C-alpha cells in the first residue's frame, strides 16, 4: 500500500484529535473513493453527452436561476 501525506489546517487537526476512536486514514480513503466514483460517473456522462460546453453553461445558469428563485420563495 502506498503512503500519502495530507496537509490540514491546525484547527482541523485539533478537532480530529478530539476523536481518537476515528480511523482518519479510512475516512480519507472512503472520501477519495467516493470522489473518484463521482468523477468516473461525470466522465462517462460527458462522453455520451451531445451538449457543447456553451450549452452546458447556459443550462447550468438556467438551473441555478430556477433553484435560486425557488429558495427565495421558500424563505418568504
Biopython code that builds the backbone (N, CA, C, O; Angstrom):
import numpy as np
from Bio.PDB.StructureBuilder import StructureBuilder

atoms = [
    (1, "UNK", "N", (0.859, -1.181, 0.000)),
    (1, "UNK", "CA", (0.000, 0.000, 0.000)),
    (1, "UNK", "C", (0.896, 1.232, 0.000)),
    (1, "UNK", "O", (1.939, 1.258, 0.654)),
    (2, "UNK", "N", (0.479, 2.237, -0.732)),
    (2, "UNK", "CA", (1.216, 3.494, -0.822)),
    (2, "UNK", "C", (0.813, 4.419, 0.323)),
    (2, "UNK", "O", (-0.338, 4.427, 0.759)),
    (3, "UNK", "N", (1.774, 5.189, 0.794)),
    (3, "UNK", "CA", (1.501, 6.174, 1.838)),
    (3, "UNK", "C", (1.321, 7.531, 1.189)),
    (3, "UNK", "O", (2.075, 7.917, 0.296)),
    (4, "UNK", "N", (0.305, 8.251, 1.656)),
    (4, "UNK", "CA", (0.010, 9.586, 1.154)),
    (4, "UNK", "C", (-0.045, 10.525, 2.350)),
    (4, "UNK", "O", (-0.705, 10.231, 3.347)),
    (5, "UNK", "N", (0.640, 11.640, 2.253)),
    (5, "UNK", "CA", (0.642, 12.620, 3.336)),
    (5, "UNK", "C", (-0.230, 13.792, 2.947)),
    (5, "UNK", "O", (-0.114, 14.321, 1.842)),
    (6, "UNK", "N", (-1.103, 14.201, 3.854)),
    (6, "UNK", "CA", (-2.003, 15.319, 3.604)),
    (6, "UNK", "C", (-1.701, 16.456, 4.561)),
    (6, "UNK", "O", (-1.293, 16.234, 5.701)),
    (7, "UNK", "N", (-1.903, 17.661, 4.091)),
    (7, "UNK", "CA", (-1.789, 18.841, 4.953)),
    (7, "UNK", "C", (-3.200, 19.294, 5.295)),
    (7, "UNK", "O", (-4.045, 19.445, 4.413)),
    (8, "UNK", "N", (-3.450, 19.510, 6.587)),
    (8, "UNK", "CA", (-4.742, 20.025, 7.036)),
    (8, "UNK", "C", (-4.479, 21.220, 7.937)),
    (8, "UNK", "O", (-3.425, 21.298, 8.568)),
    (9, "UNK", "N", (-5.418, 22.149, 8.006)),
    (9, "UNK", "CA", (-5.246, 23.300, 8.895)),
    (9, "UNK", "C", (-5.107, 22.845, 10.356)),
    (9, "UNK", "O", (-5.641, 21.809, 10.750)),
    (10, "UNK", "N", (-4.385, 23.633, 11.140)),
    (10, "UNK", "CA", (-4.162, 23.289, 12.549)),
    (10, "UNK", "C", (-5.470, 23.072, 13.298)),
    (10, "UNK", "O", (-5.586, 22.133, 14.085)),
    (11, "UNK", "N", (-6.454, 23.935, 13.060)),
    (11, "UNK", "CA", (-7.737, 23.819, 13.767)),
    (11, "UNK", "C", (-8.425, 22.495, 13.440)),
    (11, "UNK", "O", (-9.019, 21.867, 14.316)),
    (12, "UNK", "N", (-8.344, 22.075, 12.182)),
    (12, "UNK", "CA", (-8.937, 20.797, 11.791)),
    (12, "UNK", "C", (-8.239, 19.647, 12.512)),
    (12, "UNK", "O", (-8.892, 18.726, 13.003)),
    (13, "UNK", "N", (-6.924, 19.705, 12.571)),
    (13, "UNK", "CA", (-6.160, 18.649, 13.246)),
    (13, "UNK", "C", (-6.545, 18.571, 14.725)),
    (13, "UNK", "O", (-6.668, 17.474, 15.270)),
    (14, "UNK", "N", (-6.735, 19.707, 15.371)),
    (14, "UNK", "CA", (-7.148, 19.716, 16.789)),
    (14, "UNK", "C", (-8.507, 19.030, 16.941)),
    (14, "UNK", "O", (-8.706, 18.236, 17.861)),
    (15, "UNK", "N", (-9.430, 19.336, 16.048)),
    (15, "UNK", "CA", (-10.748, 18.711, 16.115)),
    (15, "UNK", "C", (-10.658, 17.213, 15.839)),
    (15, "UNK", "O", (-11.330, 16.412, 16.490)),
    (16, "UNK", "N", (-9.830, 16.847, 14.878)),
    (16, "UNK", "CA", (-9.637, 15.421, 14.581)),
    (16, "UNK", "C", (-9.078, 14.697, 15.806)),
    (16, "UNK", "O", (-9.504, 13.588, 16.128)),
    (17, "UNK", "N", (-8.135, 15.324, 16.474)),
    (17, "UNK", "CA", (-7.515, 14.716, 17.659)),
    (17, "UNK", "C", (-8.522, 14.528, 18.792)),
    (17, "UNK", "O", (-8.304, 13.710, 19.686)),
    (18, "UNK", "N", (-9.614, 15.274, 18.760)),
    (18, "UNK", "CA", (-10.623, 15.133, 19.814)),
    (18, "UNK", "C", (-11.475, 13.874, 19.611)),
    (18, "UNK", "O", (-12.311, 13.549, 20.455)),
    (19, "UNK", "N", (-11.269, 13.174, 18.511)),
    (19, "UNK", "CA", (-11.968, 11.915, 18.229)),
    (19, "UNK", "C", (-10.944, 10.800, 18.000)),
    (19, "UNK", "O", (-10.788, 10.322, 16.876)),
    (20, "UNK", "N", (-10.251, 10.388, 19.059)),
    (20, "UNK", "CA", (-9.170, 9.396, 18.891)),
    (20, "UNK", "C", (-9.674, 8.028, 18.421)),
    (20, "UNK", "O", (-8.890, 7.213, 17.933)),
    (21, "UNK", "N", (-10.972, 7.776, 18.564)),
    (21, "UNK", "CA", (-11.509, 6.483, 18.138)),
    (21, "UNK", "C", (-11.656, 6.384, 16.621)),
    (21, "UNK", "O", (-11.861, 5.297, 16.082)),
    (22, "UNK", "N", (-11.552, 7.512, 15.944)),
    (22, "UNK", "CA", (-11.723, 7.533, 14.484)),
    (22, "UNK", "C", (-10.451, 7.102, 13.770)),
    (22, "UNK", "O", (-9.343, 7.483, 14.147)),
    (23, "UNK", "N", (-10.636, 6.309, 12.742)),
    (23, "UNK", "CA", (-9.537, 5.926, 11.861)),
    (23, "UNK", "C", (-9.571, 6.918, 10.692)),
    (23, "UNK", "O", (-10.251, 6.695, 9.691)),
    (24, "UNK", "N", (-8.831, 8.003, 10.840)),
    (24, "UNK", "CA", (-8.884, 9.079, 9.841)),
    (24, "UNK", "C", (-8.345, 8.654, 8.493)),
    (24, "UNK", "O", (-8.748, 9.197, 7.465)),
    (25, "UNK", "N", (-7.440, 7.692, 8.481)),
    (25, "UNK", "CA", (-6.954, 7.179, 7.194)),
    (25, "UNK", "C", (-8.088, 6.513, 6.425)),
    (25, "UNK", "O", (-8.206, 6.679, 5.211)),
    (26, "UNK", "N", (-8.921, 5.759, 7.138)),
    (26, "UNK", "CA", (-10.059, 5.105, 6.487)),
    (26, "UNK", "C", (-11.090, 6.135, 6.028)),
    (26, "UNK", "O", (-11.674, 5.994, 4.953)),
    (27, "UNK", "N", (-11.309, 7.152, 6.828)),
    (27, "UNK", "CA", (-12.223, 8.228, 6.439)),
    (27, "UNK", "C", (-11.730, 8.869, 5.133)),
    (27, "UNK", "O", (-12.516, 9.100, 4.215)),
    (28, "UNK", "N", (-10.445, 9.146, 5.063)),
    (28, "UNK", "CA", (-9.869, 9.755, 3.862)),
    (28, "UNK", "C", (-9.986, 8.806, 2.671)),
    (28, "UNK", "O", (-10.345, 9.234, 1.574)),
    (29, "UNK", "N", (-9.682, 7.508, 2.877)),
    (29, "UNK", "CA", (-9.801, 6.538, 1.782)),
    (29, "UNK", "C", (-11.220, 6.517, 1.233)),
    (29, "UNK", "O", (-11.421, 6.518, 0.018)),
    (30, "UNK", "N", (-12.209, 6.497, 2.130)),
    (30, "UNK", "CA", (-13.602, 6.458, 1.690)),
    (30, "UNK", "C", (-13.982, 7.744, 0.950)),
    (30, "UNK", "O", (-14.705, 7.699, -0.045)),
    (31, "UNK", "N", (-13.498, 8.881, 1.434)),
    (31, "UNK", "CA", (-13.781, 10.154, 0.759)),
    (31, "UNK", "C", (-13.157, 10.175, -0.637)),
    (31, "UNK", "O", (-13.780, 10.628, -1.597)),
    (32, "UNK", "N", (-11.922, 9.681, -0.741)),
    (32, "UNK", "CA", (-11.261, 9.627, -2.049)),
    (32, "UNK", "C", (-12.021, 8.690, -2.986)),
    (32, "UNK", "O", (-12.226, 9.012, -4.156)),
    (33, "UNK", "N", (-12.433, 7.543, -2.477)),
    (33, "UNK", "CA", (-13.164, 6.575, -3.292)),
    (33, "UNK", "C", (-14.472, 7.183, -3.794)),
    (33, "UNK", "O", (-14.808, 7.068, -4.973)),
    (34, "UNK", "N", (-15.200, 7.825, -2.897)),
    (34, "UNK", "CA", (-16.467, 8.448, -3.283)),
    (34, "UNK", "C", (-16.252, 9.521, -4.357)),
    (34, "UNK", "O", (-17.005, 9.593, -5.329)),
    (35, "UNK", "N", (-15.245, 10.332, -4.179)),
    (35, "UNK", "CA", (-14.960, 11.392, -5.154)),
    (35, "UNK", "C", (-14.570, 10.793, -6.504)),
    (35, "UNK", "O", (-14.988, 11.293, -7.548)),
    (36, "UNK", "N", (-13.766, 9.718, -6.490)),
    (36, "UNK", "CA", (-13.379, 9.079, -7.756)),
    (36, "UNK", "C", (-14.588, 8.480, -8.463)),
    (36, "UNK", "O", (-14.687, 8.552, -9.688)),
    (37, "UNK", "N", (-15.509, 7.889, -7.705)),
    (37, "UNK", "CA", (-16.731, 7.351, -8.306)),
    (37, "UNK", "C", (-17.548, 8.468, -8.943)),
    (37, "UNK", "O", (-18.069, 8.305, -10.046)),
    (38, "UNK", "N", (-17.662, 9.594, -8.259)),
    (38, "UNK", "CA", (-18.367, 10.748, -8.825)),
    (38, "UNK", "C", (-17.702, 11.211, -10.115)),
    (38, "UNK", "O", (-18.377, 11.477, -11.110)),
    (39, "UNK", "N", (-16.381, 11.307, -10.093)),
    (39, "UNK", "CA", (-15.656, 11.790, -11.272)),
    (39, "UNK", "C", (-15.770, 10.803, -12.433)),
    (39, "UNK", "O", (-15.885, 11.223, -13.585)),
    (40, "UNK", "N", (-15.739, 9.492, -12.149)),
    (40, "UNK", "CA", (-15.901, 8.492, -13.210)),
    (40, "UNK", "C", (-17.294, 8.591, -13.827)),
    (40, "UNK", "O", (-17.449, 8.487, -15.044)),
    (41, "UNK", "N", (-18.317, 8.795, -12.974)),
    (41, "UNK", "CA", (-19.675, 8.959, -13.481)),
    (41, "UNK", "C", (-19.749, 10.169, -14.411)),
    (41, "UNK", "O", (-20.307, 10.089, -15.506)),
    (42, "UNK", "N", (-19.180, 11.288, -13.966)),
    (42, "UNK", "CA", (-19.212, 12.503, -14.784)),
    (42, "UNK", "C", (-18.455, 12.318, -16.091)),
    (42, "UNK", "O", (-18.888, 12.802, -17.137)),
    (43, "UNK", "N", (-17.328, 11.622, -16.033)),
    (43, "UNK", "CA", (-16.547, 11.362, -17.256)),
    (43, "UNK", "C", (-17.382, 10.562, -18.251)),
    (43, "UNK", "O", (-17.431, 10.907, -19.432)),
    (44, "UNK", "N", (-18.041, 9.494, -17.788)),
    (44, "UNK", "CA", (-18.871, 8.678, -18.677)),
    (44, "UNK", "C", (-20.051, 9.473, -19.209)),
    (44, "UNK", "O", (-20.399, 9.372, -20.385)),
    (45, "UNK", "N", (-20.668, 10.270, -18.330)),
    (45, "UNK", "CA", (-21.790, 11.105, -18.747)),
    (45, "UNK", "C", (-21.348, 12.076, -19.834)),
    (45, "UNK", "O", (-22.043, 12.267, -20.832)),
    (46, "UNK", "N", (-20.191, 12.683, -19.631)),
    (46, "UNK", "CA", (-19.664, 13.662, -20.587)),
    (46, "UNK", "C", (-19.370, 13.005, -21.935)),
    (46, "UNK", "O", (-19.634, 13.594, -22.984)),
    (47, "UNK", "N", (-18.829, 11.799, -21.911)),
    (47, "UNK", "CA", (-18.504, 11.098, -23.164)),
    (47, "UNK", "C", (-19.756, 10.838, -23.991)),
    (47, "UNK", "O", (-19.710, 10.888, -25.220)),
    (48, "UNK", "N", (-20.880, 10.560, -23.321)),
    (48, "UNK", "CA", (-22.121, 10.239, -24.024)),
    (48, "UNK", "C", (-22.929, 11.481, -24.383)),
    (48, "UNK", "O", (-23.854, 11.404, -25.192)),
    (49, "UNK", "N", (-22.592, 12.613, -23.796)),
    (49, "UNK", "CA", (-23.370, 13.829, -23.977)),
    (49, "UNK", "C", (-23.092, 14.480, -25.328)),
    (49, "UNK", "O", (-21.965, 14.471, -25.824)),
    (50, "UNK", "N", (-24.138, 15.037, -25.901)),
    (50, "UNK", "CA", (-24.006, 15.770, -27.157)),
    (50, "UNK", "C", (-24.023, 17.282, -26.914)),
    (50, "UNK", "O", (-23.953, 18.067, -27.860)),
    (51, "UNK", "N", (-24.116, 17.690, -25.631)),
    (51, "UNK", "CA", (-24.101, 19.110, -25.299)),
    (51, "UNK", "C", (-22.724, 19.710, -25.534)),
    (51, "UNK", "O", (-21.699, 19.090, -25.250)),
    (52, "UNK", "N", (-22.723, 20.916, -26.052)),
    (52, "UNK", "CA", (-21.467, 21.644, -26.150)),
    (52, "UNK", "C", (-21.196, 22.292, -24.793)),
    (52, "UNK", "O", (-22.078, 22.329, -23.936)),
    (53, "UNK", "N", (-19.999, 22.794, -24.600)),
    (53, "UNK", "CA", (-19.678, 23.478, -23.353)),
    (53, "UNK", "C", (-20.578, 24.700, -23.173)),
    (53, "UNK", "O", (-21.041, 24.983, -22.068)),
    (54, "UNK", "N", (-20.818, 25.411, -24.257)),
    (54, "UNK", "CA", (-21.693, 26.592, -24.187)),
    (54, "UNK", "C", (-23.112, 26.195, -23.784)),
    (54, "UNK", "O", (-23.744, 26.874, -22.974)),
    (55, "UNK", "N", (-23.612, 25.087, -24.354)),
    (55, "UNK", "CA", (-24.941, 24.591, -23.987)),
    (55, "UNK", "C", (-24.998, 24.252, -22.500)),
    (55, "UNK", "O", (-25.960, 24.594, -21.813)),
    (56, "UNK", "N", (-23.958, 23.578, -22.010)),
    (56, "UNK", "CA", (-23.911, 23.166, -20.611)),
    (56, "UNK", "C", (-23.889, 24.382, -19.686)),
    (56, "UNK", "O", (-24.568, 24.393, -18.659)),
    (57, "UNK", "N", (-23.119, 25.396, -20.044)),
    (57, "UNK", "CA", (-23.066, 26.615, -19.230)),
    (57, "UNK", "C", (-24.420, 27.316, -19.208)),
    (57, "UNK", "O", (-24.872, 27.777, -18.160)),
    (58, "UNK", "N", (-25.057, 27.391, -20.365)),
    (58, "UNK", "CA", (-26.375, 28.029, -20.457)),
    (58, "UNK", "C", (-27.390, 27.267, -19.604)),
    (58, "UNK", "O", (-28.173, 27.875, -18.875)),
    (59, "UNK", "N", (-27.375, 25.955, -19.696)),
    (59, "UNK", "CA", (-28.283, 25.133, -18.915)),
    (59, "UNK", "C", (-27.990, 25.275, -17.419)),
    (59, "UNK", "O", (-28.914, 25.365, -16.610)),
    (60, "UNK", "N", (-26.723, 25.295, -17.057)),
    (60, "UNK", "CA", (-26.337, 25.456, -15.658)),
    (60, "UNK", "C", (-26.826, 26.775, -15.078)),
    (60, "UNK", "O", (-27.303, 26.818, -13.944)),
    (61, "UNK", "N", (-26.710, 27.849, -15.851)),
    (61, "UNK", "CA", (-27.194, 29.158, -15.392)),
    (61, "UNK", "C", (-28.703, 29.132, -15.199)),
    (61, "UNK", "O", (-29.222, 29.691, -14.233)),
    (62, "UNK", "N", (-29.405, 28.480, -16.121)),
    (62, "UNK", "CA", (-30.860, 28.407, -16.027)),
    (62, "UNK", "C", (-31.266, 27.621, -14.780)),
    (62, "UNK", "O", (-32.171, 28.033, -14.054)),
    (63, "UNK", "N", (-30.609, 26.505, -14.533)),
    (63, "UNK", "CA", (-30.920, 25.701, -13.351)),
    (63, "UNK", "C", (-30.623, 26.493, -12.077)),
    (63, "UNK", "O", (-31.424, 26.489, -11.142)),
    (64, "UNK", "N", (-29.482, 27.166, -12.040)),
    (64, "UNK", "CA", (-29.127, 27.971, -10.863)),
    (64, "UNK", "C", (-30.169, 29.050, -10.601)),
    (64, "UNK", "O", (-30.548, 29.289, -9.455)),
    (65, "UNK", "N", (-30.623, 29.689, -11.649)),
    (65, "UNK", "CA", (-31.628, 30.736, -11.503)),
    (65, "UNK", "C", (-32.928, 30.152, -10.964)),
    (65, "UNK", "O", (-33.549, 30.736, -10.076)),
    (66, "UNK", "N", (-33.346, 29.002, -11.495)),
    (66, "UNK", "CA", (-34.584, 28.365, -11.043)),
    (66, "UNK", "C", (-34.480, 27.940, -9.574)),
    (66, "UNK", "O", (-35.425, 28.127, -8.807)),
    (67, "UNK", "N", (-33.352, 27.376, -9.187)),
    (67, "UNK", "CA", (-33.154, 26.958, -7.797)),
    (67, "UNK", "C", (-33.155, 28.178, -6.886)),
    (67, "UNK", "O", (-33.768, 28.159, -5.818)),
    (68, "UNK", "N", (-32.473, 29.233, -7.304)),
    (68, "UNK", "CA", (-32.435, 30.457, -6.529)),
    (68, "UNK", "C", (-33.827, 31.034, -6.323)),
    (68, "UNK", "O", (-34.178, 31.432, -5.212)),
    (69, "UNK", "N", (-34.606, 31.079, -7.370)),
    (69, "UNK", "CA", (-35.985, 31.581, -7.283)),
    (69, "UNK", "C", (-36.821, 30.718, -6.342)),
    (69, "UNK", "O", (-37.588, 31.242, -5.534)),
    (70, "UNK", "N", (-36.677, 29.420, -6.441)),
    (70, "UNK", "CA", (-37.435, 28.508, -5.582)),
    (70, "UNK", "C", (-37.062, 28.722, -4.114)),
    (70, "UNK", "O", (-37.937, 28.751, -3.248)),
    (71, "UNK", "N", (-35.770, 28.870, -3.836)),
    (71, "UNK", "CA", (-35.321, 29.071, -2.453)),
    (71, "UNK", "C", (-35.815, 30.413, -1.898)),
    (71, "UNK", "O", (-36.176, 30.513, -0.725)),
    (72, "UNK", "N", (-35.826, 31.435, -2.749)),
    (72, "UNK", "CA", (-36.331, 32.745, -2.308)),
    (72, "UNK", "C", (-37.806, 32.640, -1.927)),
    (72, "UNK", "O", (-38.234, 33.196, -0.916)),
    (73, "UNK", "N", (-38.580, 31.922, -2.745)),
    (73, "UNK", "CA", (-39.997, 31.763, -2.464)),
    (73, "UNK", "C", (-40.203, 30.981, -1.156)),
    (73, "UNK", "O", (-41.117, 31.285, -0.390)),
    (74, "UNK", "N", (-39.374, 30.000, -0.908)),
    (74, "UNK", "CA", (-39.493, 29.190, 0.308)),
    (74, "UNK", "C", (-39.139, 30.020, 1.537)),
    (74, "UNK", "O", (-39.672, 29.774, 2.620)),
    (75, "UNK", "N", (-38.250, 30.997, 1.387)),
    (75, "UNK", "CA", (-37.782, 31.816, 2.527)),
    (75, "UNK", "C", (-38.829, 32.857, 2.931)),
    (75, "UNK", "O", (-38.754, 33.421, 4.022)),
    (76, "UNK", "N", (-39.770, 33.104, 2.084)),
    (76, "UNK", "CA", (-40.782, 34.131, 2.384)),
    (76, "UNK", "C", (-41.747, 33.680, 3.421)),
    (76, "UNK", "O", (-42.657, 34.425, 3.784)),
]
sb = StructureBuilder()
sb.init_structure("model")
sb.init_model(0)
sb.init_chain("A")
sb.init_seg("    ")
for serial, (resi, resn, name, xyz) in enumerate(atoms, 1):
    if name == "N":
        sb.init_residue(resn, " ", resi, " ")
    sb.init_atom(name, np.array(xyz, "f"), 0.0, 1.0, " ", f" {name:<3s}", serial, name[0])
structure = sb.get_structure()
